Each structure stands twice: as structure tokens, then as C-alpha cells.
């Protein structure tokens, strides 16, 4: 079955390219997720600072 051997050879030749592609895609997804987490953390920090400022103002008035 020469067609089967040709198919196996083709898959074996493409396998490294597919693996590299999958690794790059995983790295890209990791980068995007990291950016989202960093943005969320910055928003949380901003909210916490606002709460802290409000509490300090309440202490000053009491």
C-alpha cells in the first residue's frame, strides 16, 4: 500500500510544524490571559484605593 506509506510520511513531515504551531498558540493564549488578569488586578487595586480613601475621609469627619 504505497499510498498509506506516503500518507504516513506526509504526517511525519508535518508533525514538527504542527507541534510548533500548537506551542505558539498556547503561548499566545497564555499572554492574552495574563493581560486580562493584570487588567483585572489593576481595577481591583483602584477600587481598594477608593475604599481606603473613603474610610480615611470618614475617620476625619468623626
C-alpha positions, 0 to 999 in steps of 0.5 A: 500500500504505497499510498498509506506509506506516503500518507504516513510520511506526509504526517511525519513531515508535518508533525514538527510544524504542527507541534510548533504551531500548537506551542505558539498558540498556547503561548499566545493564549497564555499572554492574552490571559495574563493581560486580562488578569493584570487588567483585572488586578489593576481595577481591583487595586483602584477600587481598594484605593477608593475604599481606603480613601473613603474610610480615611475621609470618614475617620476625619469627619468623626 
